[in-house]
Amino acid sequence: EKQLVESGGGLVETGGSLRLSCAARGFTFRDYIVLWFRQAPGKEREKLSCMNLIDHTTTYVDSVKGRFVISNDKAETTVFLQMDSLKSDDTAVYYCAATPGLDCPVFDIMPSVTKDIDLWGQGILVTVSS
């Protein structure tokens, strides 16, 4: 059974850093795209970043550009989200997701394609204290 397992969340002070991990269980991320989303209380889910594990191209939403970096390990079984200069607005539950057969720009052009994502992690809480 294919699963995504997130780790690395927690409580951090404003200006601090956290690194989230998204581990693939039962498969590797080769030929997949991996995305990070977040959902803050009372707000809609927001796509933050995307990586195509075929060509390693990446995209970021403007609100995290220059602060968050998506990367992967050599084995292509874990994708990371390094989060620096955290703000209280970054407090949310963070989710990773993975799906084959699509490319990152599609999620910006046609957000409704999110419903076709194959796999979702369980979500992990990040709290940034002010």
C-alpha positions as CSV (number, residue, x, y, z in Angstrom):
1,E,0.0,0.0,0.0
2,K,1.3,3.4,-1.0
3,Q,1.4,6.0,1.8
4,L,2.9,9.4,2.6
5,V,4.2,10.1,6.1
6,E,5.0,13.6,7.2
7,S,7.2,14.6,10.1
8,G,9.1,17.6,11.4
9,G,6.3,19.9,12.5
10,G,6.0,21.6,15.9
11,L,6.3,24.9,17.7
12,V,8.8,27.5,16.7
13,E,9.3,31.2,17.4
14,T,8.8,33.9,14.8
15,G,11.9,34.1,12.6
16,G,12.8,30.5,13.3
17,S,13.1,27.5,11.0
18,L,11.6,24.0,10.6
19,R,12.2,21.3,8.1
20,L,9.2,19.1,7.2
21,S,9.7,15.7,5.7
22,C,7.4,13.7,3.5
23,A,8.4,10.0,3.2
24,A,7.1,7.6,0.6
25,R,6.1,4.2,1.9
26,G,5.7,1.4,-0.5
27,F,7.0,3.3,-3.5
28,T,9.5,5.9,-4.6
29,F,8.8,9.4,-5.8
30,R,10.5,8.7,-9.2
31,D,8.1,9.8,-11.9
32,Y,5.9,11.6,-9.4
33,I,5.3,15.3,-8.6
34,V,5.2,16.1,-4.9
35,L,3.4,19.1,-3.5
36,W,3.2,20.8,-0.2
37,F,-0.1,22.5,0.9
38,R,-1.2,24.1,4.2
39,Q,-4.5,25.0,5.7
40,A,-4.8,27.5,8.5
41,P,-7.8,27.7,10.8
42,G,-10.7,29.2,9.1
43,K,-8.9,29.5,5.7
44,E,-8.9,27.5,2.5
45,R,-6.2,25.1,1.7
46,E,-3.2,26.8,0.0
47,K,-0.7,25.2,-2.4
48,L,2.8,26.2,-1.3
49,S,5.3,24.4,-3.5
50,C,5.7,21.7,-6.1
51,M,8.6,19.6,-7.3
52,N,8.6,17.4,-10.4
53,L,10.9,14.5,-9.5
54,I,11.5,13.7,-13.2
55,D,13.3,17.0,-14.0
56,H,13.5,18.5,-10.5
57,T,11.8,21.7,-11.5
58,T,10.1,23.5,-8.7
59,T,7.4,26.1,-8.1
60,Y,6.5,28.3,-5.1
61,V,3.6,30.5,-4.2
62,D,4.6,34.1,-3.8
63,S,4.0,34.2,0.0
64,V,6.8,31.6,0.6
65,K,9.3,32.4,-2.2
66,G,12.7,33.1,-0.7
67,R,11.8,31.6,2.6
68,F,10.8,28.0,1.8
69,V,12.8,25.4,-0.3
70,I,11.5,22.1,-1.5
71,S,14.1,19.3,-2.1
72,N,14.5,15.6,-2.2
73,D,16.9,12.9,-1.0
74,K,19.1,10.9,-3.4
75,A,17.0,7.8,-3.0
76,E,13.9,9.8,-4.1
77,T,11.9,8.4,-1.1
78,T,11.7,11.6,0.9
79,V,10.8,15.2,-0.1
80,F,11.6,18.0,2.3
81,L,10.2,21.5,2.9
82,Q,12.8,23.7,4.5
83,M,11.0,26.7,6.1
84,D,13.0,29.7,7.2
85,S,12.1,33.1,8.5
86,L,8.8,31.8,9.8
87,K,6.0,34.2,10.6
88,S,2.8,33.8,12.7
89,D,0.9,33.7,9.4
90,D,2.7,30.4,8.6
91,T,0.8,28.6,11.4
92,A,-1.2,25.9,9.8
93,V,-1.6,22.2,9.2
94,Y,0.8,21.2,6.4
95,Y,0.2,18.4,4.0
96,C,2.3,16.7,1.4
97,A,0.7,15.1,-1.7
98,A,2.0,13.1,-4.6
99,T,0.7,12.1,-8.0
100,P,2.1,10.8,-11.2
101,G,1.4,11.9,-14.7
102,L,1.1,15.7,-14.2
103,D,3.4,18.6,-14.1
104,C,3.7,21.4,-11.5
105,P,2.4,24.3,-13.7
106,V,-0.9,22.5,-14.2
107,F,-1.8,23.1,-10.6
108,D,-1.4,26.9,-11.1
109,I,-3.3,26.9,-14.4
110,M,-6.1,24.6,-13.4
111,P,-6.3,24.4,-9.5
112,S,-9.3,22.0,-9.8
113,V,-6.8,19.3,-10.8
114,T,-6.0,19.0,-7.1
115,K,-8.9,16.7,-6.7
116,D,-7.1,14.2,-9.0
117,I,-4.1,13.9,-6.6
118,D,-3.5,10.2,-5.8
119,L,-1.9,10.4,-2.4
120,W,-2.1,12.7,0.7
121,G,-0.2,12.7,3.9
122,Q,-1.9,12.8,7.3
123,G,-1.1,16.5,7.9
124,I,1.3,17.9,10.4
125,L,0.9,21.0,12.6
126,V,3.3,23.9,12.5
127,T,2.8,26.6,15.1
128,V,4.7,29.8,14.9
129,S,4.6,31.8,18.1
130,S,4.8,35.6,18.0
